[in-house]
Amino acid sequence: MKDGQKNIGIFIEKDNHIKSKYQDQLQRKFTIEYFDSIPASLTYLVDNNINISFAVIKLSSDTSKVILSFLENINSINPFIKIVAIETNDAIQSQFSDIIKKYNIITVSDTEDSDTLISRIQSNLLPEDAPKRKYSRVNWPLNVKVSFLDDKEKQSFDSNVLSISANGAYISHEDEIPAKATRLGLTISFKNFKLFTESYVVWTNDANQKPSFSRGFAVDFRDMSLISQKIIDEIIKDKILQDILVKIE
């Protein structure tokens, strides 16, 4: 954050008594958005996830399924968002011990005050110069037509975009893989519209270098128009919201 800017956090809790316990102190140190429930926070979270530094929640056995889906999706779209669990007693710590460890959740017990919460948040935030994920990325098959911009004799082909972000994509392909640095034109179809972008192959998975990936190649987008960037943003937001809502409902 630049001088004068505050780290942005979200606070999810419907109990006004619990919110009031921390609210005044938090607002002095951070920019905070308050939500009554996890579903209510989703649109804001998806739209602003790159800028959000932390999320404050209360772990509860009554809503454990919702919480687990929330944590999984938070970690997927931006693993740098710190999760802070307030009002944790011994029983909650024990019940959620595996989850706390898996997602490196910062805990504040029900006997600790707002100063402790702030201290824990500040001590766990990434340094200003730490590398952070610049773009959200989603895994979602999209149709794509790939053409060779510098070799018109090579035949274009249809395939699937398996993962996409605002700066690049991973494309599955079972036939001959374009060489690294090849300049390609991509026409990506989404719902009722298409977008075109120039791209360059940045790495290939033609010899099973990454067994967890389908055979294919990754590209970086180049000179993308603002309209195309907006379309990709909508693709990402649509998919993230769709995934989270399906898991929570």
C-alpha positions in Angstrom: 0.0 0.0 0.0 1.2 3.5 -0.7 1.6 6.1 2.1 -1.8 7.2 3.4 -3.6 4.1 2.0 -5.1 1.5 4.3 -5.2 -2.2 3.8 -8.7 -3.3 2.8 -10.5 -6.0 4.7 -14.0 -7.6 4.9 -15.8 -8.4 8.1 -18.5 -11.0 7.9 -20.8 -11.3 10.9 -24.5 -10.8 11.5 -24.2 -10.4 15.3 -24.1 -6.6 15.9 -22.7 -7.1 19.4 -19.7 -9.0 18.0 -19.2 -6.4 15.2 -19.3 -3.5 17.7 -16.6 -5.2 19.8 -14.1 -4.7 17.0 -15.6 -2.1 14.7 -14.2 1.2 16.0 -10.6 0.1 16.3 -10.6 -1.7 13.0 -11.8 1.3 11.1 -9.0 3.4 12.5 -6.4 1.1 11.0 -8.0 -0.4 7.9 -10.6 0.1 5.2 -13.4 -2.3 6.2 -16.5 -3.5 4.4 -19.1 -5.2 6.6 -21.4 -8.0 5.6 -24.1 -10.0 7.4 -23.4 -13.3 5.7 -20.9 -15.0 3.4 -23.4 -15.0 0.4 -23.8 -11.2 0.9 -20.1 -10.6 0.6 -19.5 -12.6 -2.6 -20.0 -9.9 -5.3 -17.8 -7.5 -3.4 -15.2 -10.2 -2.8 -15.1 -11.2 -6.5 -15.0 -7.7 -7.8 -12.2 -6.5 -5.4 -10.3 -9.7 -4.5 -7.0 -8.5 -5.9 -7.1 -5.5 -3.5 -8.4 -7.3 -0.4 -5.8 -8.0 2.3 -7.8 -10.0 4.8 -11.2 -11.4 5.7 -12.6 -11.6 9.3 -15.0 -14.4 9.9 -16.4 -16.4 12.9 -16.0 -20.2 12.6 -19.2 -22.0 13.6 -20.3 -25.6 13.5 -23.8 -24.4 12.4 -22.4 -23.1 9.1 -19.3 -25.3 8.6 -20.2 -26.3 5.1 -20.6 -22.7 4.0 -17.4 -21.7 5.7 -15.4 -24.5 4.1 -16.7 -23.5 0.6 -15.9 -19.9 1.3 -12.3 -20.7 2.4 -11.7 -23.0 -0.6 -12.8 -20.3 -3.0 -10.9 -17.5 -1.3 -7.8 -19.6 -1.5 -8.4 -20.3 -5.1 -9.1 -16.8 -6.4 -6.5 -15.0 -4.2 -4.3 -17.0 -1.8 -2.8 -13.9 -0.4 -6.0 -12.9 1.4 -5.4 -13.6 5.1 -8.3 -15.3 6.9 -8.9 -14.2 10.5 -11.2 -16.2 12.7 -12.6 -14.3 15.7 -14.4 -15.5 18.9 -12.6 -18.9 18.8 -12.9 -20.9 22.0 -11.2 -24.2 22.7 -14.0 -26.2 21.2 -13.9 -24.3 17.9 -10.1 -24.5 17.8 -10.3 -28.3 18.2 -13.2 -28.8 15.7 -11.5 -26.7 13.0 -7.9 -27.5 13.8 -7.3 -29.2 10.4 -8.9 -26.3 8.5 -7.0 -23.7 10.6 -3.8 -25.4 9.6 -4.7 -26.0 6.0 -5.6 -22.3 5.3 -3.1 -20.8 7.8 -6.0 -19.1 9.6 -5.2 -16.4 12.1 -7.2 -17.0 15.3 -8.4 -14.6 18.0 -10.0 -16.1 21.0 -13.3 -14.9 22.5 -11.4 -13.5 25.5 -9.1 -11.3 23.4 -9.9 -7.7 22.4 -9.8 -5.6 19.2 -6.2 -4.6 19.9 -5.1 -8.2 19.7 -7.1 -8.7 16.5 -5.4 -5.7 14.9 -2.0 -6.8 16.1 -2.5 -10.3 14.6 -3.7 -8.9 11.3 -0.8 -6.4 11.0 1.9 -9.0 11.8 0.6 -11.3 9.2 0.0 -9.0 6.2 2.4 -9.3 3.4 5.1 -6.6 3.1 4.4 -3.9 0.5 7.1 -5.1 -1.9 6.1 -8.8 -1.7 5.1 -10.4 -5.0 1.4 -10.8 -5.2 -0.9 -12.5 -7.7 -1.8 -9.7 -10.1 -4.8 -11.3 -11.7 -7.5 -13.7 -10.7 -7.5 -16.9 -12.5 -10.2 -19.5 -13.1 -10.3 -23.0 -14.4 -13.1 -23.3 -16.9 -13.3 -24.9 -20.4 -14.0 -22.2 -23.0 -14.0 -22.7 -26.8 -11.1 -21.1 -28.6 -10.0 -20.9 -32.3 -6.2 -20.7 -32.6 -4.5 -19.2 -35.6 -0.8 -18.7 -36.5 -0.2 -15.1 -37.2 3.4 -15.4 -38.6 2.9 -18.6 -40.7 -0.3 -18.4 -42.7 0.3 -21.8 -44.2 -0.2 -23.5 -40.8 -3.8 -24.5 -40.3 -5.8 -22.9 -37.5 -7.4 -25.3 -35.0 -10.2 -25.4 -32.4 -9.6 -26.3 -28.8 -10.4 -25.4 -25.2 -9.1 -22.8 -22.8 -8.8 -24.7 -19.6 -7.6 -21.8 -17.4 -7.8 -18.1 -18.0 -6.8 -14.8 -16.3 -6.6 -11.2 -17.5 -3.0 -11.8 -18.6 -2.9 -15.3 -20.1 -4.5 -18.7 -20.6 -3.7 -22.4 -20.7 -5.0 -24.2 -23.9 -5.4 -27.9 -24.2 -4.2 -29.5 -27.5 -3.6 -33.1 -28.3 -1.9 -32.6 -31.7 1.4 -30.7 -32.5 2.1 -28.1 -29.9 3.1 -24.6 -31.1 6.7 -23.8 -30.2 7.6 -21.4 -27.4 7.5 -17.7 -28.5 5.1 -18.5 -31.4 2.7 -15.6 -32.1 -0.9 -16.7 -32.1 -4.3 -15.2 -32.6 -7.0 -16.4 -30.2 -10.7 -16.1 -30.7 -12.3 -17.1 -27.5 -16.1 -17.8 -27.4 -18.1 -17.0 -24.3 -21.9 -17.0 -24.0 -23.2 -14.9 -26.9 -20.0 -13.0 -27.8 -16.4 -13.6 -28.9 -13.2 -11.8 -28.2 -9.9 -11.8 -30.2 -6.5 -11.3 -28.7 -2.9 -11.6 -29.9 -0.8 -13.9 -27.7 2.6 -15.6 -27.4 3.3 -19.1 -26.3 5.3 -18.9 -23.0 5.6 -22.6 -22.1 4.5 -26.0 -23.4 3.4 -29.2 -21.9 4.0 -31.5 -24.9 6.2 -34.1 -23.1 4.2 -34.4 -19.9 6.4 -32.0 -18.0 3.4 -31.2 -15.8 1.3 -34.4 -15.5 -1.4 -32.6 -13.6 -2.1 -30.5 -16.7 -3.7 -31.8 -19.9 -1.4 -31.8 -22.9 -1.2 -28.2 -24.2 0.5 -24.9 -23.9 0.3 -21.6 -22.0 0.1 -18.1 -23.6 0.5 -14.5 -22.5 -1.9 -12.0 -24.0 -0.4 -9.0 -25.8 -1.9 -5.6 -26.6 -5.3 -6.6 -25.4 -8.0 -3.9 -25.9 -9.9 -2.5 -22.9 -13.0 -4.1 -24.2 -11.4 -7.6 -24.3 -10.0 -7.0 -20.8 -13.5 -6.2 -19.6 -14.9 -9.3 -21.2 -12.3 -11.5 -19.5 -13.1 -9.8 -16.2 -16.7 -10.7 -16.7 -15.8 -14.3 -17.6 -13.8 -14.6 -14.4 -16.4 -12.9 -12.1 -19.2 -15.0 -13.6 -17.3 -18.2 -13.1 -16.2 -17.5 -9.5 -19.6 -16.4 -8.4 -21.2 -19.4 -10.1 -18.8 -21.8 -8.4 -19.2 -20.3 -4.9 -22.9 -20.0 -5.1 -23.3 -23.7 -6.3 -21.2 -24.9 -3.4 -22.9 -22.7 -0.7 -26.5 -23.4 -1.8 
